[in-house]
């Protein structure tokens, strides 16, 4: 009997190890992890000759070009859609975002944990920040009847600066949920973290590898109020702003908050005029047009050699814990320079879900790994691009 006890002890230990391994596998399936599951091409490795590290600081630009083997340098820009984090003050009690944050031990970085490596492997990541970060608030009279008014703590800006998001656009229909005071508080929160911001009256500028990137942002969300510009008026303003930006910047991006919510393709009838505005911005000299507002993915056009991304959909969206469509994509483009001449402009997308879970929205954007889901995103983009004259022919998942 004494000889059997050691054997039983060993078998018990082996059985415990196996059970722990099975439990670990179950946990990974429940909470998809970028580092464990994402295929290598999506995360640019340091050994990739085409890879360029992001700037050393969000506030101190890098001016030294990183020359490739063929004598060129590459500027990689990543763009994502709506980042709406915090609570809806129109709803009483603990918000769905605050509940999820508590599950994450108060670590606000959880929203980007599965894309941090992507954001940090480029030169510039741009997001549309749609909400307000402030300690206190008052609701303007014109907003009191709204169903959604989004407010977050100013410290939430650390989720951007801590995960490779260098710039945000703040021209949208929720940045003014709490009036001018809310906008000022949000600007202060961004600037405290060294995040470059832009709206219709302020151009954000970011410099990397000796290239100055100017970021312009505008809003046209019908029905228009008397204080808002029509598409025709906005087209003129955008052209003038692009011309001015080109005087000091090498690359100019234009972001539009436009279209109609839940649309899977752009509208060009009045008062929307998305296609007209997007192409006009390129004609005026913009190097990239980025769109958002519909909360749904929209197709991409290549017009006169430049890309128009009509809608990047949601990125991290705290407005609903069970949205009917949680698919999105991360857009990346590379500008290749030979000396000061732009010789190539390519792109790829990274299909993603706005949640790391399938059963509910936990606000942690996560790249897709299942072929069926990736195919769904690609088929949606292709199917909804049929009316666009300059729609891209394919949506590469890797750099060509």
Secondary structure, DSSP 8 states (H G I E B T S, - for coil): -HHHHHHHHHHHHHHHHHHHHHHHHHHHHHS--HHHHS-GGGS--TT-TT-----S-SSS---S--B-TTS-EEEEEEEEEEEE-SEETTS-SS-HHHHHHHHTTT-GGGGGTTTHHHHHTSSEEEEEE-SEE-SS----GGGTT-S--EEE-GGGGHHHHTTT--EEE--SSSTTTTHHHHHHHHHHHHHHTT-EEEBTTB-EEEEETTEEEEEEEEEE-SS--TTS--HHHHHHHHHHHHHHHHTT-SEEEEEEEES-TT-SS---STTT-HHHHHHHHHHTT-SEEEEESSSSB--EEEETTEEEE--B-EEEETT-SS-S--EEEEEEEEEEEETTEEEEEEEEEEEEESSS-SSS--S--EE---HHHHHHHHHHHHHTTTT-TTB-S---SS--
